[in-house]
Amino acid sequence: MRDAFNNIHPLRCISPVVIANDTPSVGETIDRQGYDSLTYVISIGTLAEVDATFAILLKESDDSGMSGAAAVADSDLLGTETLAGFTFTHDDETRKLGYLGDKRYTRLTLTPSNNSGNAPVSVVAILGWPSVAATANPPV
């Protein structure tokens, strides 16, 4: 049976927001305990600024407060942070970034540059391959 519903746990990382300047948006710390996979899904709305760029950085730690957090090594990513980033030409698209590392906690940061217009964005973290299925609905 092809059942993703009972085998994923989506979590809010960056709530839907309109970014109106160059201030980084720091996502929620995601705890992957009890799950073997983690994928971030970035949803992009209609971008107003004609030269804005948006960079993605994923950090990892074994501490829930992200003490000692370090950038995730490229070898511990599915896809790249560069491919997960986007520019003003990517209206109404999505991006994804997977994590293969062994740290318990991760946190994604979205950093805009040259963004004086409105940039609607949201990010969802999808945990998968749970140690106990079926996962709760609604997710908690």
N, C-alpha and C positions, 0 to 999 in steps of 0.2 A: 504494500500500500504506500502510495506517495503522500506522506503526511508530514508537512513542515509545521502545520498549525500546533500540534502537540509537542513539537521538538525544538521550538524556538522561544526565546524570551526577549521581546523588544523592550528597550529602556530609553527614556528621554535622555539625550546627551546635551543638545542645545535646543531649547524650545523655539518654536517659530518666532522669528524676530526680524525686524527691519534694521539692518546695520546702516547708519547714516554718516559714518566717519571712518577713521583708520584705527579705531580701538579694537584690539583683539577680543574675540568671543571665546571664553574658556568654558569648555564643556564640563558636565558632571563627571566625577570620578566613577569609573565603571569597575565593579567587582565581578570577576569572572569565576569565582569559586562555584564549583558544581557544574561548570560548563567547559567543554573542550574547544569551542570555537567562538570567535568574536569578529563581527563585521560591522563597520560603521557605514551608514548610508546617509549621504549628504543630498539634500533636496534644495534646488536653487530656483528662485522665482524670477520674475522679470527684473533685470538689472538696469538701473537708470543711468549710471555713470559710464561714459564712453571710453575710459582708459583704466578702469579699476582692475586689479588682480587680487586674488584671494588664495593665500598659502595655507596649507594644512601641516600641522606638526602633531605627531603622536608621541606621548611620553609614557614610560612604564615605571612601576615601583612595586615593592612588596609591602609598602606602608599605605594604609588607607588615607592618610593625610598627604600622600605623595612626597614625603620626605625623601631626599636623595634621588628624586625622579631623574631619569635620563631619557634622551631621545631614543626611540626604538631603532635598532639596527635595521638596515635595509633587508638583511637576510631573514628578519623576523616579521616581514610584511608580505601580504598578498597584494599585489599592485604596488604603487609607489605613492608617496605623499605628493609628488609632482602631478601625477595623473589624477589624484583626488582633488587637487586644487583646480581653480577655474578663473576665467577672465570675463570681462564685460560681454564677450561674444557667446557666452554659454547660457543664455536665457532659458528658463524652464527645462533644465536638464537635471540629471542625477549623477552622482559619483559614488564609488565605494572604495573602502580600504579595509583589508583584513589583517588580523593580528595573529601571528604564529608563536610568539614568545612564551616564556614560562613564568612571567611575573603575574601576580594576582590582580593588580590594579593598573588601569590605563586611563589616560585623559587626553582628549583631542582639543587642540586650539586652532581656531580659524582666524587668520590675520589678514585684514584687508590693507591694500595700498592704493593710493590715488582715488579713494572712494569718497566723493563728496555728495553722491546721489544716494538713492535708496536701494538697498540690497536685501530682499527677503530671502532668508535661509533658515533651514532647520537641519538637525542631525539626530538620527536614531541609531543606537547601538543595538545590534541583534546578537544575542548570545545563542549558541546552538550546541547540539550534541550534549544534552543534559545527562547528568549521572542518574537522575530520577525523572522519568517521563510518566505521565503527561504533565506539561508545564501548566501553571495556573492561568486562568482567564477570568477576569482581566488580570494582566500581569501586575504583580505587586513588588 
